[in-house]
Amino acid sequence: MAGTMAARAARANRIRQTYTLLGLGVVFILAALILRLNPYDYPLGVLLLGVGLLIGSFLYPPRLMIAGWLVTPLGLAVFFTFKRIIPGGQILAFFILAIGVGLLMIALAAQRGYVGKGALSPALIVLLVGLIELLLARGLTPPGFIPFMLSLWLPGIGLMVVGLIYLLTNGRGRHAF
């Protein structure tokens, strides 16, 4: 009986997480439409995506904990870079520090049992960041890529996509993303 109640509570938390992600996505999309902020003046896209993922992970910790803890410090590094708080020669060091902070938080989450031993997500996220940085350095990204990544459209669309994936999978799966 206790197992059934725990399973129901976990399912309810997954559903809350799904609708929270969808709601945050809608809020960010509406904010992008209404505010029309200059992404170079307010480079909040990656940071708000990470914060949205963290909010979702606190509602149901086994999902999104890895992505939230990696994307949020990277978002801070991106924010500081585009606000010119970090000098140009130190950007790589700050990105490495951000990844280190994210991995440290993931290790702490793993000690608490929120992240499994064989999680591939940290490696995949770091590889994705490295690939994006390589494409940016070589000038191989589409013309509107950087403004999109810095704008409110990124967290809006990103959180909506993750929320829709969770909605379509009907709350199944313990360690997605």
N, C-alpha and C positions, 0 to 999 in steps of 0.2 A: 504494500500500500504506500509506503514512504517513497519507494522508487517511482510509482505512478505520479505522486504529487510533485516530486522533483522534476520529472519529465514534463509535466504540465507547466510548471514554473519556468523551466528553461525555454519551452516553446513560447510562452507568453513574453519572455524577455527578448527572444529572437524577433517576434512580431513587433514589439515596441521599438526595437532597434531598426527594423526595416522601415517602419512608418516615420521614425525620427529622421533617418537618412533621406527619405523622400521629402519630408517637410523642410529640412534644411536645404535640400537641393532647390526646391521651389522658392524659398526665401532668397537664396543667392541669385537665382535667375531673375526674380522680380527686382532685386536690388540692382542687378546689372542693367536691366531695362530702364529702371527709373533714374538711378543715379548717374549712369554713364561717366564713371570716373576715368580719368586718364590713368591707364595701368602703370605708366612710368612714374607718376606722382604718388600713386597708391598701389605698390606692387604686392598685393595681398593674396593673390590667387593660390599659390602653392601652400602658403601658411594657413589660409582658411580651409583648404582641402584637408590638410593634416588635422586641424582642430576639429573639423566635422567628423573625420574618421575616429578621432579620440573620443568624442562625445558618444558616437555609436558604440565604440568598444567598451565604454563604461557601463552601457546598458546591458551588454552581453559580452563579457570579456573574452571568451574563446575566439570570437571573430573580430577582426579588424585591429587587434592589439598591435600586431607587427607593423601593419601599414601605417597606423596612426602614430606610433612612436618613431618610425623612420621619416615619415613625410613632414611631421611638425617641425623638428629641428632643421631639416633641410629647407623648409619654408621660411624659417627665421633667417637662415643664411642667405637665401635668395632676397628676402626683404632688405636685410642690411646691405647686401651688395648693390641693389638697385636704388637704395636711398643714399648711397655713397658713404655709408658709415664704415664699411670695410674698405681699406685701401686696395687698389687693383692688384698689387703683388701678393696680397694675403688671402685672396678669394679661395684658392685651392686648400689652404690650411684650414679655413673656416668650414669648407664643405667636408673635409675629413673629420674635423672635430664634431660637426653636426651628425655625421654618420656614426661616429664613435658614441656620442650621447644616445642616439637612437638604439644602437646595438646594446648598450649598457642597460637601457630601460627594458629592452626585450629580454635580456638575460634575467633581470629582476622579475619580470612577468613570468618567465619560464620557471623560476624557483617557486613561484606561487601556484604553478600548475595551469596558468592561462594559455601557455604556448607549449606545443608538443616538441619532443626532442628532434624529430625529423623535419621540422618546418623548413621549406624551401623559400618561403616568401622573402626573408631578408636578403638572400643572395639574388633573387630575381629583381627585387626593387633596386638594389645597389647596381646591378648590371644595367637596368633600364636607365637609371640616372647617369651612369657612365656613357651609355650609348647616346643619350640626349646631349650630354656635354660634348661628346666627340662630333656629333652632327652639327652642333652649334659652332664649334671651333672651326670646322671645315666649311661652314656656310651652306650646309645641305638641308636646312630646315625650310619649310614654306615661309613666305613673306610675313604672314600674320601670326606665326607661331609664338614668338616671345610675348607680344601683347596679349594673346589668348592665355598663355600660362600665368601671366601676372594679373589678369583681370578677374572679376567676380564670376565670369563664365566658367572658368575651370572648376571651382568648387561646386557651382550649381550643376553643371553637367556631370561631373565626376560622382558626386553624391547621389544624383538621380540614377545614374547607371548602376552603381553598386546597390542602391535600394531596389531598383527594378530586378536586378539579378536575384537578390534575396527573395523578393516577392514571387518571382516566377519559379524559384526552387522551393517555394512554399515552406520556408523555414527549415529545410533539411540541411544537413551538413554541419559539422561542428567547427571546422577550421578553414572556412573559405576566406581568402584574401588575408 
